Amino acid sequence: MLKIRNLKKKFGNYRVLEDMNMEIKAGALYGFVGPNGAGKTTTIRIMSGLLLPDAGEVEIDGVDAIREPERVKEKFGYVPDHFGVYDNLKVSEYMEFFASCYGMEGLKARKRAEILLEQVGLGDKRDFFVDSLSRGMKQRLCLARALIHDPQFLIMDEPTAGLDPRTRLEFRDTVQELHEQGKTILISSHLLSDLSELCTDIGIIDSGKLVLSGTMDQIMNQIHTSRPLIITVQENLPTAMQLLKEEVLVRTISVRDQEIVAGFDGDAEAECELLRRLVEAGVKIRGFVREAGSLEALFMQITNHQKERVVLSYEDESGL
Ligand SMILES: Nc1ncnc2c1ncn2[C@@H]1O[C@H](COP(=O)(O)OP(=O)(O)OP(=O)(O)O)[C@@H](O)[C@H]1O
């Protein structure tokens, strides 16, 4: 659905995007995460045709978004991070205005607006002035507006910023429903916890580059294999140590009491094989587990620039 290649953008001498690459498959609910100032809004504004890059390509559903901005507008709906000022417009008038921007007038525009306002939970607010709505309601209205031409791809820039926890959860449910209806969705946030349970895919941007991307399963698997193996030995520690030293997938070994802490690059199959070899060598084992790791910890490591090796090895494996 979306392909971004070698995108670059400078503001003055300040380089905001540095060879940004990204791909979103049709049907994904893609979480675009990065710390403040990483370049999320800049990337999204370029995708949406609001800003020109210095170099690079953006393709949305097969259309060149930089050279054909008019054609590509049909393909996506955009929920910006800031809501504009719309004095003296009622909710229904606001929706009908945006419908008219896509060539819908009269009854057709009114019907479409009604359906969408119901869908986002604003059915009873159509006669309210836009400026009288709460922040959460304005965000829902923005979403309804972005859906007016029934696009397949929805781009949302920090849509839950500033919302209270309950409104955040309600907004999340609406996003999930849209995804279940078949929309491809990009949603950005500087909080990974906002997106980790919602999204099918995650891309992490830092200093203008995508430093990690993949499906949630791939990323959780990477977290798993980047954590050390904790092997609790009941009997025959020297044999276990000798065997682990000879094992090519073992990166590091340290011992605390009867516990061996081993950096191990193998997958689940390799873990089984290692356990089998230890047992066959006569080592009595009481425990054999990967230390627990979290997505949040990985995000902090990556964006603190302390885990570049893990990131690179993942990208090598996935061929990105
Ligand atoms: N028009 C502009 N002129 C100058 N600098 C800009 C402009 N727009 C963005 N920047 C700078 O580019 C960097 C990236 O900004 P951007 O808004 O893309 O980050 P972000 O990842 O969306 O951050 P946040 O999570 O805080 O919204 C920031 O340092 C910002 O100050």
The ligand as a Gaussian input file, in Angstrom:
#p B3LYP/6-31G(d) Opt

LIG

0 1
 N        8.999000      23.597000       9.218000
 C       10.056000      23.298000       9.964000
 N       11.121000      24.132000      10.039000
 C       12.194000      23.812000      10.790000
 N       12.341000      22.700000      11.493000
 C       11.311000      21.826000      11.483000
 C       10.124000      22.076000      10.721000
 N        9.277000      21.033000      10.879000
 C        9.915000      20.158000      11.723000
 N       11.123000      20.625000      12.086000
 C       12.099000      19.953000      12.963000
 O       12.286000      18.654000      12.460000
 C       12.431000      17.711000      13.519000
 C       11.447000      16.583000      13.320000
 O       10.138000      17.098000      13.493000
 P        8.840000      16.190000      13.365000
 O        7.681000      17.059000      13.703000
 O        8.830000      15.498000      12.050000
 O        9.096000      15.117000      14.524000
 P        8.085000      14.085000      15.202000
 O        8.760000      12.765000      15.214000
 O        6.747000      14.170000      14.571000
 O        8.031000      14.639000      16.689000
 P        6.795000      14.727000      17.739000
 O        6.575000      13.344000      18.294000
 O        7.335000      15.661000      18.768000
 O        5.604000      15.293000      17.016000
 C       12.233000      18.484000      14.811000
 O       13.508000      18.772000      15.357000
 C       11.534000      19.754000      14.361000
 O       11.874000      20.837000      15.197000

